[in-house]
């Protein structure tokens, strides 16, 4: 038996054991969880405990299961205690069991969290049995739900809420008993359990006004909170800078380019803060100033002269970031100093489409989505600025991807604009969904006529296009290379400003009924979860 075959068998056995354990407990946390955006409060986007998915096994992964929602998923999934959590376009927090199906099966959520009904861009954060998420709409409510609050897809009401009064695109970060979230009006800090239960309306411990709207997620490391605003400003605050709802001033600030909008969230590693800006990746020393002073970068790195909405990931001495020119870049963390300029270790094409999604790194593999595909690259795929090819890709429906991948216990998760939450892993017999064929390795460029997934209607109520019955034993085939036709240079994309849709109390959104979706075995009619 070949070494590769033995490795695959061992990996499959590990996946099966993890699925059994997750289904049996439902709430027991495992070491390889990804419980908030970019995995941890420092937002490094690196799962150091992943042991199953690797450069050797990733080319063989397929769709293990998917959950069908009622609209595009702009929220990024998180994994904690045997469940996967994600926000939806119809204002719901959904919780799925991690091992709910294999071979492309359809899963239903265990429970749903009710919000004001507006589209959610925030990723959840799960800590100590509570799931937090920022609601959509202009009322800017932070919601806190008890995990396992219902079964059979039941609807839960929050333990408590925090009303900021400003729109939330930011994902909450939980650290040291405090939940931090950015809004259009500034940064807010709430005690995780200091305001009771029973849907109590909580007030913040402290807040910090922003010079611009905040889209990115706060990073917390060594007693300091770092957050960027939509005008190119990065600010650092002490975690205990005030109390009783007081207002904080920053320890220091740094301006990449005043008035230039990006969505990149900072990542903190080994005394350095990394953040994307208008055409560059910036690195700042964590203690670069005090007393509200202004910092200059340790180094910068050009990423094609276009905005960086992707949030950097840091792993094993390398910083990875996507850019709006449709490339993924990898830089050495100590590539320069004194304000110098860095060149990449390697770069890779994402098919020529902007990358609003943020990279995730685990066990020697970097994952990132562009507007049309999910990619996987080996971390050491090239040197000296060389160009890498992916070891695996998967087509995604729609455009403008803001959902970022999460890697946990041998499974890769991401939300899609076709309304699906995807879970990829080592199936006993990998079965790509109809029209969505995984490719083990390809040099990818925009194709002239990509095979679409079920389309999403402009109104927000998707219509899933019926496809032929799945063949009994489909096999993954390499994606065909295509020479791209002339296309305009991608322009910087920005998240849409939310439409004020504040609702005094949580409401139940209507449930659209998409057409049946063929899956392996008997036909299944997906019931979208709003």
Rosetta blueprint (number, residue, H / E / L):
1 X L
2 X L
3 X H
4 X H
5 X H
6 X H
7 X H
8 X H
9 X H
10 X H
11 X H
12 X H
13 X H
14 X H
15 X H
16 X H
17 X H
18 X H
19 X H
20 X H
21 X H
22 X H
23 X H
24 X H
25 X H
26 X L
27 X L
28 X L
29 X L
30 X L
31 X L
32 X L
33 X L
34 X E
35 X L
36 X L
37 X L
38 X L
39 X L
40 X L
41 X L
42 X L
43 X L
44 X L
45 X L
46 X E
47 X E
48 X L
49 X L
50 X L
51 X L
52 X L
53 X L
54 X L
55 X L
56 X L
57 X L
58 X H
59 X H
60 X H
61 X L
62 X E
63 X E
64 X E
65 X E
66 X E
67 X E
68 X E
69 X E
70 X L
71 X L
72 X L
73 X L
74 X L
75 X L
76 X L
77 X L
78 X E
79 X E
80 X E
81 X L
82 X L
83 X E
84 X E
85 X E
86 X E
87 X E
88 X L
89 X L
90 X L
91 X L
92 X E
93 X E
94 X E
95 X E
96 X E
97 X E
98 X L
99 X L
100 X L
101 X L
102 X L
103 X L
104 X L
105 X E
106 X E
107 X E
108 X L
109 X L
110 X L
111 X E
112 X E
113 X E
114 X E
115 X L
116 X L
117 X L
118 X L
119 X L
120 X L
121 X L
122 X L
123 X L
124 X L
125 X E
126 X E
127 X E
128 X L
129 X L
130 X E
131 X E
132 X E
133 X E
134 X E
135 X L
136 X L
137 X L
138 X L
139 X L
140 X L
141 X E
142 X E
143 X E
144 X E
145 X E
146 X E
147 X L
148 X L
149 X L
150 X L
151 X L
152 X L
153 X L
154 X E
155 X E
156 X E
157 X L
158 X L
159 X L
160 X E
161 X E
162 X E
163 X E
164 X L
165 X L
166 X L
167 X L
168 X L
169 X L
170 X L
171 X L
172 X L
173 X E
174 X E
175 X E
176 X L
177 X L
178 X E
179 X E
180 X E
181 X E
182 X E
183 X E
184 X L
185 X L
186 X E
187 X E
188 X E
189 X E
190 X E
191 X E
192 X L
193 X L
194 X L
195 X L
196 X L
197 X L
198 X L
199 X L
200 X E
201 X E
202 X E
203 X L
204 X L
205 X L
206 X E
207 X E
208 X E
209 X E
210 X L
211 X L
212 X L
213 X L
214 X L
215 X L
216 X L
217 X L
218 X L
219 X E
220 X E
221 X E
222 X L
223 X L
224 X E
225 X E
226 X E
227 X E
228 X E
229 X L
230 X L
231 X L
232 X L
233 X E
234 X E
235 X E
236 X E
237 X E
238 X E
239 X L
240 X L
241 X L
242 X L
243 X L
244 X L
245 X L
246 X E
247 X E
248 X L
249 X L
250 X L
251 X L
252 X E
253 X E
254 X E
255 X E
256 X L
257 X L
258 X L
259 X L
260 X L
261 X L
262 X L
263 X L
264 X L
265 X L
266 X L
267 X E
268 X E
269 X E
270 X L
271 X L
272 X E
273 X E
274 X E
275 X E
276 X E
277 X L
278 X E
279 X E
280 X E
281 X E
282 X E
283 X E
284 X E
285 X E
286 X L
287 X L
288 X L
289 X L
290 X L
291 X L
292 X L
293 X E
294 X E
295 X L
296 X L
297 X L
298 X L
299 X E
300 X E
301 X E
302 X E
303 X E
304 X E
305 X E
306 X E
307 X E
308 X L
309 X L
310 X L
311 X L
312 X L
313 X E
314 X E
315 X E
316 X L
317 X L
318 X E
319 X E
320 X E
321 X E
322 X E
323 X L
324 X L
325 X L
326 X L
327 X E
328 X E
329 X E
330 X E
331 X E
332 X E
333 X L
334 X L
335 X L
336 X L
337 X L
338 X L
339 X L
340 X E
341 X E
342 X E
343 X L
344 X L
345 X L
346 X E
347 X E
348 X E
349 X E
350 X L
351 X E
352 X L
353 X L
354 X L
355 X L
356 X L
357 X L
358 X L
359 X L
360 X E
361 X E
362 X E
363 X L
364 X L
365 X E
366 X E
367 X E
368 X E
369 X E
370 X L
371 X L
372 X L
373 X E
374 X E
375 X E
376 X E
377 X E
378 X E
379 X L
380 X L
381 X L
382 X L
383 X L
384 X L
385 X L
386 X E
387 X E
388 X E
389 X L
390 X E
391 X L
392 X E
393 X E
394 X E
395 X E
396 X L
397 X L
398 X L
399 X L
400 X L
401 X L
402 X L
403 X L
404 X L
405 X L
406 X E
407 X E
408 X E
409 X L
410 X L
411 X E
412 X E
413 X E
414 X E
415 X E
416 X L
417 X L
418 X L
419 X L
420 X E
421 X E
422 X E
423 X E
424 X E
425 X E
426 X L
427 X L
428 X L
429 X L
430 X L
431 X L
432 X L
433 X L
434 X L
435 X L
436 X L
437 X L
438 X L
439 X E
440 X L
441 X L
442 X E
443 X L
444 X L
445 X E
446 X L
447 X L
448 X L
449 X L
450 X L
451 X L
452 X L
453 X L
454 X L
455 X L
456 X L
457 X L
458 X L
459 X L
460 X L
461 X L
462 X L
463 X L
464 X L
465 X L
466 X L
467 X L
468 X L
469 X L
470 X L
471 X L
472 X L
473 X L
474 X L
475 X L
476 X L
477 X L
478 X L
479 X L
480 X L
481 X L
482 X L
483 X L
484 X L
485 X L
486 X L
487 X L
488 X L
489 X L
490 X L
491 X L
492 X L
493 X L
494 X L
495 X L
496 X L
497 X L
498 X L
499 X L
500 X L
501 X L
502 X L
503 X L
504 X L
505 X L
506 X L
507 X L
508 X L
509 X L
510 X L
511 X L
512 X L
513 X L
514 X L
515 X L
516 X L
517 X E
518 X L
519 X L
520 X L
521 X L
522 X L
523 X L
524 X E
525 X L
526 X L
527 X L
528 X L
529 X E
530 X L
